[in-house]
């Protein structure tokens, strides 16, 4: 195991300096809250697509997916490829609808399609899921940096969170998009550099040399069934449920919706989604091969030790990489999380300002709006850091993959299903959205509590579909109990005319 060199620290420091430099540069460019949150619809499709791709994964991929690759082989590739049809469905059915429906925030259309109270409630209830999701990602990067750089976990989380908040606070969405592109290039360098080094390490297992010999050793020594599409608890039922989960996330995550509606045109919104689908198909085999290869040249890692599994990627990098490249990999890990968190911070701050603050300060001047935008960004970031410490204390180094699934199983269906039904299903009444949202969350929390007695209820294959079914049932119940008045039905009809009319 190599220790980090001065060159590694120099690479990491230079990376952070560039990120902060971008934030300072765009701090002078964002003159109003529309520019800060991307509401001026001026983002090129390729930049929005790269940002979407970078926002769709984080250091959780380095941590939890690498652990799965080491344990089960091809399984994380299968899981990752489930995102491809989800994004393609988004390109065909959602891209233009999101661009027509959303204006100042990812959920502002809720006030028209359902009710203003539903919009405010969704903002209040949706924020915990966004914060919990971000806290998981920050815990992941804290874990990786703690192993890779030798920092205590506490300071790893604090420093990571502070840097992300700083450049998002300074430059808004434009800084986030530019940093996403730079971080994408950093990750590309690592993704293409690491596999050949791992192949050389594989070849040396039996004293040989050469990349081809490395492949021969790899295929000869991996466990039986290592290239199965499913394995162990991750069977086809799990994959189907996970597809529904990841499809809901990619379709309704606030920062990803923001990427759709910030593009220059409806055609660009579709092109962006096609680019994302391509990247999501090509990337996983290259990305997860090093962790699969480590099963051969690092066989001593304990499959039942959650700490060792969460550190697989950092361990293999410190084993095979030369000085400087370890710093580049750590920068890439930061890149994955920083892009995702920065996008989520900006989108969540947009919701806080537009759906909560402006409801209280309706006469806010442009200057006050900019101050509110930046204050909202800081509050969201501070909330994520605080939740990260709570989660780390409660969960420790447990399996981050399963923890994230439990969180999403409770909160995702009640938030995503009313959002999607709002732009597709005309028959649900305006007040049905609130019953679906609140009823679904109540059922999800009840299932989670009941999981203390019946643990299987906390597994994603149970809690997600049951919560989703409850949400749909409550949407129908809300429509029956609270039917629309004629003027409300006319407002819904007007909303759907807008959504179905090309801009």
SVG drawing of the C-alpha trace seen along z (x, -y; Angstrom):
<svg xmlns="http://www.w3.org/2000/svg" viewBox="-68 -45 75 67">
<polyline fill="none" stroke="black" stroke-width="0.4" points="0.0,0.0 1.6,-3.3 1.2,-6.4 0.2,-9.6 3.0,-11.7 3.5,-15.5 2.6,-15.3 -0.8,-13.6 -1.6,-16.4 -0.6,-18.9 -3.0,-17.4 -5.8,-17.5 -5.1,-21.1 -5.0,-22.2 -8.3,-20.5 -10.0,-22.3 -8.4,-25.6 -9.9,-25.2 -13.4,-24.4 -13.3,-27.5 -11.9,-29.6 -14.9,-28.7 -17.2,-29.6 -15.6,-33.0 -15.7,-33.6 -19.4,-32.9 -20.2,-34.9 -19.9,-38.0 -21.9,-36.5 -25.0,-35.6 -26.8,-38.9 -30.3,-37.6 -31.9,-34.5 -33.1,-33.3 -29.5,-33.0 -28.5,-31.6 -31.0,-28.7 -31.0,-28.3 -34.4,-29.7 -33.2,-31.7 -33.1,-28.5 -29.7,-29.1 -27.7,-25.9 -26.3,-24.0 -27.6,-20.4 -24.2,-18.8 -23.2,-20.7 -26.6,-19.9 -26.2,-16.3 -22.7,-15.9 -24.0,-17.6 -27.0,-15.2 -24.7,-12.3 -22.4,-13.6 -25.5,-14.2 -26.7,-10.7 -23.9,-9.1 -21.6,-10.1 -18.9,-8.6 -21.5,-6.1 -20.5,-4.5 -16.9,-4.3 -18.0,-2.9 -21.1,-0.8 -20.9,0.3 -17.3,1.2 -18.1,3.3 -20.7,5.1 -18.3,5.6 -15.7,7.1 -18.3,9.4 -20.5,10.4 -18.7,9.3 -21.0,8.1 -24.0,7.3 -23.3,3.5 -23.0,3.2 -26.5,4.8 -27.8,2.4 -26.2,-0.6 -27.5,0.4 -31.1,0.2 -30.6,-3.6 -30.3,-3.4 -33.9,-2.5 -35.1,-4.8 -33.3,-7.8 -34.5,-6.8 -38.1,-6.7 -37.4,-10.2 -36.2,-11.4 -39.3,-10.1 -42.0,-11.0 -40.6,-13.5 -38.0,-15.8 -40.3,-18.3 -43.0,-18.0 -40.6,-19.0 -39.4,-21.9 -42.9,-23.1 -44.2,-22.6 -41.4,-23.8 -40.6,-27.5 -38.8,-28.8 -38.2,-25.6 -38.6,-21.8 -41.9,-21.7 -43.5,-25.1 -46.0,-23.5 -47.5,-21.6 -49.2,-24.8 -51.2,-24.9 -51.7,-21.2 -52.7,-20.5 -52.8,-23.3 -50.4,-25.9 -50.6,-24.1 -49.6,-20.8 -46.6,-22.6 -45.5,-24.0 -46.1,-20.6 -44.1,-18.8 -41.2,-21.3 -41.3,-20.7 -41.6,-16.9 -39.4,-16.6 -36.5,-18.4 -35.8,-15.6 -35.4,-13.0 -33.1,-15.4 -31.1,-16.0 -30.9,-12.3 -29.8,-11.4 -27.1,-14.0 -26.0,-13.0 -25.5,-9.5 -23.3,-10.7 -21.3,-13.0 -20.8,-10.1 -19.5,-8.0 -17.0,-10.6 -16.0,-11.1 -15.4,-7.4 -13.3,-7.3 -11.2,-10.3 -10.8,-9.1 -9.2,-5.9 -7.5,-7.4 -6.0,-10.4 -5.7,-9.3 -7.9,-12.1 -10.3,-11.5 -13.8,-10.9 -15.1,-14.0 -12.8,-16.4 -13.2,-14.6 -17.0,-15.2 -16.5,-18.8 -14.0,-19.8 -15.9,-18.0 -19.1,-19.7 -17.5,-23.2 -15.9,-23.2 -19.1,-22.0 -21.2,-24.7 -18.7,-27.4 -18.6,-27.1 -22.4,-26.5 -23.0,-29.5 -20.7,-31.7 -21.7,-30.8 -25.1,-29.1 -26.1,-26.7 -23.6,-28.0 -20.7,-27.4 -22.1,-23.9 -22.4,-23.0 -18.9,-24.2 -17.4,-22.3 -19.4,-19.3 -17.7,-19.3 -14.2,-19.7 -15.0,-16.9 -16.2,-14.8 -12.8,-15.2 -11.0,-14.2 -13.1,-11.1 -12.5,-10.1 -8.7,-10.3 -9.1,-7.9 -11.5,-5.6 -9.2,-5.1 -5.9,-4.9 -6.9,-2.5 -7.9,0.7 -4.4,1.1 -2.7,0.8 -5.0,3.4 -4.3,5.7 -0.6,5.4 -1.2,6.3 -3.3,9.3 -0.5,10.5 2.0,10.3 -0.2,12.6 1.5,15.7 4.7,13.9 3.6,13.0 3.5,9.7 1.4,8.0 -2.2,6.8 -3.5,9.9 -2.0,12.2 -3.7,10.0 -7.0,10.8 -6.2,14.5 -5.4,14.5 -8.6,12.5 -10.9,14.9 -9.1,17.9 -9.2,17.0 -12.5,15.1 -15.1,17.2 -17.8,19.1 -20.8,17.1 -18.8,13.8 -20.2,12.6 -23.8,13.5 -26.2,10.6 -27.7,11.3 -26.3,12.9 -27.3,13.6 -29.9,11.3 -29.7,9.2 -32.0,11.4 -34.4,10.4 -37.2,9.4 -34.8,7.1 -33.7,5.7 -37.3,5.0 -38.0,3.2 -34.7,1.3 -35.5,0.3 -38.8,-1.3 -36.8,-3.0 -34.0,-4.4 -36.5,-5.3 -38.5,-7.4 -35.3,-9.0 -34.0,-9.9 -37.5,-11.2 -38.2,-13.4 -35.0,-14.2 -35.1,-18.0 -31.6,-18.6 -32.2,-16.4 -35.5,-18.0 -33.6,-21.3 -31.3,-20.0 -34.3,-19.4 -35.9,-22.8 -32.6,-24.8 -31.8,-23.7 -32.2,-26.1 -35.0,-24.3 -37.3,-21.2 -35.1,-19.5 -32.1,-20.1 -33.8,-18.6 -34.2,-15.3 -30.6,-15.4 -29.4,-15.8 -31.2,-12.7 -29.8,-10.6 -26.3,-11.7 -26.8,-10.7 -28.2,-7.2 -25.0,-6.7 -22.7,-7.6 -24.6,-5.4 -24.2,-2.4 -20.5,-2.8 -19.3,-3.8 -20.1,-1.0 -18.0,1.9 -15.0,-0.3 -15.7,-1.9 -16.3,1.4 -13.6,3.5 -10.9,2.5 -13.0,3.5 -13.7,6.9 -10.0,7.3 -9.2,6.6 -11.0,9.8 -8.0,11.6 -5.0,9.5 -6.4,8.4 -8.0,11.7 -7.4,11.1 -10.2,8.5 -13.0,9.8 -16.3,10.1 -18.2,9.8 -16.4,6.7 -18.5,3.7 -15.6,1.3 -13.2,3.3 -15.9,3.5 -16.6,-0.2 -12.9,-0.9 -12.3,1.5 -11.8,-1.3 -9.5,-3.3 -7.5,-0.2 -7.0,1.0 -6.0,-2.5 -3.4,-2.8 -2.1,0.6 -1.7,0.1 -1.3,-3.7 1.9,-5.7 2.5,-9.0 0.2,-11.7 -2.3,-9.3 -3.7,-8.5 -4.3,-12.2 -6.1,-12.2 -8.3,-9.3 -9.2,-11.0 -10.0,-14.2 -12.2,-12.0 -14.0,-10.7 -14.6,-14.2 -15.7,-15.1 -18.4,-12.5 -19.9,-13.6 -19.3,-17.3 -21.2,-17.4 -24.1,-15.5 -24.3,-17.5 -23.7,-20.8 -26.6,-20.2 -28.9,-19.0 -27.9,-22.0 -28.8,-24.4 -32.1,-22.7 -33.1,-22.3 -32.2,-26.0 -34.4,-26.9 -37.3,-25.1 -36.7,-26.7 -36.6,-30.2 -39.3,-30.0 -41.8,-27.8 -41.2,-28.8 -39.4,-32.1 -41.2,-34.0 -44.5,-32.9 -43.6,-35.0 -41.9,-37.8 -43.9,-38.5 -42.4,-41.9 -38.8,-40.7 -36.5,-42.8 -34.0,-41.2 -31.2,-41.9 -33.1,-40.3 -33.8,-37.3 -30.1,-36.8 -29.4,-37.0 -32.2,-34.5 -30.8,-32.2 -27.4,-32.1 -28.7,-31.8 -30.9,-28.9 -27.8,-27.2 -25.9,-27.5 -28.9,-26.2 -29.3,-23.2 -25.6,-22.5 -25.4,-22.8 -28.4,-20.5 -26.8,-17.9 -23.5,-18.0 -25.5,-17.7 -27.5,-14.8 -24.3,-13.1 -23.0,-13.1 -26.3,-11.8 -26.3,-9.0 -22.6,-8.1 -23.3,-7.9 -26.4,-5.8 -25.2,-3.6 -21.4,-3.6 -19.8,-1.7 -22.8,0.4 -23.7,1.2 -24.4,-2.1 -26.1,-0.6 -28.9,1.0 -29.2,-2.0 -29.8,-4.2 -32.4,-1.8 -34.3,-1.9 -34.4,-5.7 -35.6,-5.8 -38.2,-3.1 -40.0,-5.3 -39.8,-8.7 -39.4,-8.3 -42.8,-6.8 -45.0,-9.3 -43.0,-12.2 -42.3,-10.9 -45.6,-9.3 -47.8,-12.5 -45.2,-14.5 -45.3,-12.2 -49.1,-11.7 -49.3,-15.5 -48.0,-15.9 -49.4,-12.7 -52.8,-11.8 -55.6,-14.3 -58.3,-12.4 -56.7,-12.9 -58.3,-15.8 -56.3,-18.8 -56.5,-17.8 -55.7,-14.2 -52.0,-15.0 -52.0,-15.9 -53.7,-12.7 -51.3,-10.6 -48.2,-12.5 -49.2,-12.4 -50.8,-8.9 -47.9,-7.4 -45.4,-8.8 -47.5,-7.6 -47.7,-4.1 -43.9,-4.1 -43.0,-5.2 -45.4,-2.6 -43.8,0.1 -40.4,-1.0 -41.4,-0.9 -43.1,2.5 -39.7,3.6 -38.4,3.6 -40.6,6.7 -40.6,8.1 -37.2,7.1 -38.2,8.1 -40.5,5.1 -37.4,2.8 -36.0,4.5 -36.3,2.5 -38.1,5.3 -41.0,4.9 -41.0,1.3 -40.8,-0.4 -43.6,1.4 -45.9,1.4 -45.4,-2.3 -45.9,-3.0 -49.1,-1.0 -50.4,-2.9 -49.5,-6.2 -51.6,-5.3 -54.5,-4.1 -54.5,-7.4 -54.5,-9.3 -57.7,-7.5 -59.2,-7.9 -58.4,-11.7 -60.1,-12.0 -63.2,-10.3 -63.4,-12.1 -62.3,-15.5 -63.6,-15.9 -62.8,-19.0 -65.2,-21.8 -65.9,-23.1 -63.5,-26.0 -60.8,-23.7 -61.3,-21.2 -61.0,-24.0 -57.7,-25.0 -56.4,-21.4 -57.5,-21.3 -55.6,-24.6 -52.5,-23.1 -52.5,-20.1 -53.1,-22.2 -49.8,-24.0 -47.9,-20.8 -49.1,-19.2 -48.4,-22.3 -44.9,-22.7 -43.1,-25.8"/>
</svg>
